[in-house]
Amino acid sequence: MRAGFLVVFSLAVVVSGPATAGEKVRLTLGEAIRRAENVSPDLRSSSAEVLGARAGLRRHKAFLPSNPFVSVGLQPRLSDDIGASYGVAVSQEIELARQSGLRLRVARAELGQFEAHRESVRLTAIAQVKSAFISALGARERVELARTEAEQARRLAEEAASARGASTVSRMEANIAAAQAARAERDLALAEKAWGDALGLLRYYLAYPADQELELVGELELPRGEPPPLSTLIGHALENRPDWVAQQRAFDAADERVRLRRRERIPNVTVTASVSRFEGDTFGGADVGFYLPVLHRGDVEVEEALQARERARADLDDTRRIVEWEVGQAYRRYVAAVEAFEILRREVLPRSDENLRLEEELYARGEVGLVDLIGIRIDALSARREYVDALVEYNDARVELERSVGGSLPAEKRESKRS
């Protein structure tokens, strides 16, 4: 019997709508991503931060720093000849240094920071779901390989047991075949556990019940082609990575806050207009007041803002180095994954498959023993597992590279041939 090799990666994942209890959910990767964007707690939290920042921006758009203050006084009439006395005063604080414009610029920078952070959280959630999806597809393929191997090992063990003679060699071959069949059953049990664990992680990311049955729809992708040069990827990341943009906006906000604190050292004035009536006479007037910057001059606030800006500058420099380092790490992983997969596809798998075919022909003609066949079968199975592992590693490395550059990759240099 020829144990042909063809790894077919047609599994599945989906979120086409709420499922009723016990109903199987079919998921494509795209549907899983859309669901993750809706149910991710981190993304919901960052979205709430954005809404709060927008509310703050609306607050700082007010022309005046505070509401008018109204005071009213009333004194009962003292005699029949003199009417009641009263007074009404309206006060309004006014910023002479136009601090409101700077507060608005700070609020806009903070809003940009929170929006970029939300995008960073979204890309992270997508990368997590993609990685979990890929792991589930790979685990499913390993289950199929283990199931096929268990069935074939069982048949060989039964054949060896039925043909067992009295010779020591025959007894040893039967024992080896039975032991290999038992190992294959063990491998199948472990593969099924890993498959269940992979689906469990996917359920967690997609907020499905622990007992929700999922059917994954899709394929592990083969390498597409060579990525752009590392320098191009780093430049792309520094233009598109939202965590880098968020840190830039954080520095902008800190820089504007320094200007605001310096401007706030200029005292605001309070203008008051009043009308009163006392002992039958009516009076009107206005006055202007302001705090004298004698005890509190705002120096401490300015110094605090300067230190906060230096911290933001240091964080910005560190974030740039992190971006460059992460892109480099992801790039090297991606290149190594492509090379490893191509070596397995071009060299290891075809030779391993041919060896198994030739060994099975020799065994059918009685030219080799069962022990030799089992050894070749173990080697072929290892090659198939390595192929699946390499394909999973490539797909996961691509997800990581995409995340490190802030989304999709620039166009690859060329498309690679599919096997």
Order of alpha helices (4+ residues) and beta strands (2+ residues): beta-alpha-alpha-beta-beta-alpha-alpha-beta-alpha-alpha-beta-beta-alpha-alpha-alpha
